[in-house]
Each structure stands twice: as C-alpha cells, then as structure tokens.
Amino acid sequence: MACSPASRSASRRWLPLVLASVVAVAGMAGEPVRGRKVLVLELPRPHFIGTPIHIKIPDLEKPRIGKRPDFYVPAGVTNVARGKPVSASDTPPIMGELSQVTDGDKDGIEGSYVEIGAGKQFFQIDLKAPYQLFAIVVWHYHAQARVYHDVVVQVSTDRAFARNVHTVYNNDRDNSSGFGVGRAKEYIDTHEGRLIDPKGVVARYVRLWGRGNSESDLNHCTEIEVYGKKPAAP
C-alpha cells in the first residue's frame, strides 16, 4: 500500500530521532565508540571458583557468570601507576613492602601482597603528575575467598586529600568510614580485580580505603593499576 506524502514527511521527521536512540542504546550496551579501545588486563590465575558457603553477608554482590563485559577507554591510555611510590596510613607494613602495590605482581599468594594494621586504613599512590583517569583496578587478596569491608577509592590533586577530592567508588553500607553511604555492594575479591570507572577525572593521587575483611580486621593490597593519560593542554 502506497504511503501518502504526509506520511512520508512524518517518517522523515522521526527517522533522526530513532537513529539517535539506537546509537544511545548501543553506547550503554558497551558497543565500541570511535576513538576508544577495549581495556586489556593481564590477569593472574584464579585460586578459587564460586561463592564459599561460609561467607554470610547481607546484600553481597552475586558472582558473575562468564567474562567481564568489555570496558572501553581512550586510545593512548596506559597503567600510569606501575612502579610509582606508595604510602599507607599504617607503616611499616606488618608483611611485605609498600612498593609491591605497584610492582605488577598480582598473583595474590604470600610474597605478592602487603598487609597493614586493623581497622580503617588506606594505601595511597603518587602518580608523580596529574593524569586524566579512565580506569582503576584493585586487587586486595584473592588467594582465598574474602570480602573486604568499606572499600572506598578516592582521587585528588592534593597529597593530603584536604581539597579537590573525588570519591569514585564506595561500598560502605552504613557510613562507618565516614565518607557517606556507598551505592556499590560488597563483593568477594577474585583474580579479576575490582574495575572502577573514574570517568576521566584529573588527579595525581589515588587512595584506597578499607576496614578489614571477612576473615580478620587486617587490611591487604596485592596490586592497584591506574589507567590514564596526560590531560589535554588548556
């Protein structure tokens, strides 16, 4: 059946809106975006599979089935944390050296991670210059199934985190660490690490907070990777 001129005109008016909607949905679904590439991570071998039955935590994030969805970052992004200096709220460490947090060893077994004191503590990386940040990946300890509590990741241009502070991840369920109630769920640490999207914020310092774990009150970190690039000139 032939369409009337009025119908064809209406279709032409609606077509750009339909195409725009399709593009928007594709972007939300993780489709490739021009000028971006898939972030490829070198993952350590897994040490356990599934959710151990002894971990009983309300509203725990369910284990994902299959590989992590592709995560896109701008071309030219690299791990700008590799080999950069690390400090902590509790020094010297009980076990390991703080330099292990950025040494590239993510295996998670003894000799690969750092252990610091109980309660609310942090690890901090100095990137040595401001970078625009597009991904942060955190490995606490994944040789055994554990849940680390009050995981909060903040970035700043200020070493003391007294100003220009951005909280890019927070799973503190009850504000016990004082940074507000987080929207993220608690999760079991795995060999994949926790991938965090800092959404292009510019920062020099990265701080990982925690408050013990499901096995003890101590805090651990195996590796932190920070993917970024030098910010564009103003």
C-alpha positions, 0 to 999 in steps of 0.5 A: 500500500502506497504511503501518502506524502504526509506520511512520508514527511512524518517518517522523515521527521522521526527517522533522526530521532530513532537513529539517535536512540539506537546509537544511545542504546548501543553506547550503554550496551558497551558497543565500541565508540570511535576513538576508544579501545577495549581495556586489556588486563593481564590477569593472574590465575584464579585460586578459587571458583564460586561463592564459599558457603561460609561467607554470610553477608547481607546484600553481597554482590552475586558472582558473575557468570562468564567474562567481564563485559568489555570496558572501553577507554581512550586510545593512548591510555596506559597503567600510569601507576606501575612502579610509582611510590606508595604510602599507607596510613599504617607503616611499616607494613606488618608483611611485605613492602609498600612498593609491591602495590605497584610492582605488577605482581598480582598473583595474590599468594604470600610474597605478592601482597602487603598487609597493614594494621586493623581497622580503617586504613588506606594505601595511597599512590603518587602518580608523580603528575596529574593524569586524566583517569579512565580506569582503576583496578584493585586487587586486595587478596584473592588467594582465598575467598574474602570480602573486604569491608568499606572499600572506598577509592578516592582521587585528588590533586592534593597529597593530603586529600584536604581539597579537590577530592573525588570519591569514585567508588564506595561500598560502605553500607552504613557510613562507618568510614565516614565518607557517606553511604556507598551505592556499590555492594560488597563483593568477594575479591577474585583474580579479576580485580575490582574495575572502577570507572573514574570517568576521566577525572584529573588527579595525581593521587589515588587512595584506597580505603578499607576496614578489614575483611571477612576473615580478620580486621587486617587490611591487604593490597596485592596490586592497584593499576591506574589507567590514564593519560596526560590531560589535554593542554588548556 
